[in-house]
């Protein structure tokens, strides 16, 4: 049961980090596009 909880928590944190990386890349990309088209 403890192992299952730990693995579930790991999956949640990894998905959160994946979303955070995607968000950061999206912000960076939009910033570069805005900077280029000013």
N, C-alpha and C positions, 0 to 999 in steps of 0.2 A: 504493500500500500504506500509506504514512504517512497519507494523507488518510483512508483507511478506518479506520485505528486511531484517529485523532483523532475522527472522527465517532462511532465506537463508544463511545469514552470519554465524549464529550459526551452521548450517549444514556443511558449508565449514570448519569452525574452528574445529569442532568435527572430521570431516574426516581427517583433517590435523594432529590432535593430534593422531588419531588412526594410521595413517601412520607413524608418528614419533615414537610411541611406538613400532610398528612392526619393524621399522628400528633399534631402540635401542636394542630390543631383539635379532634381527638377528646378529648385531655386537657383542653383548655380547656372544651369542652362538658360533659364529665363533672364537672369541677370546679364549673362554674356550677350544674349540676343538684344536686350534693351540697350546695352552699352554700345553694340555695334550699329544699331539703327538710330542713334541719337544724332 
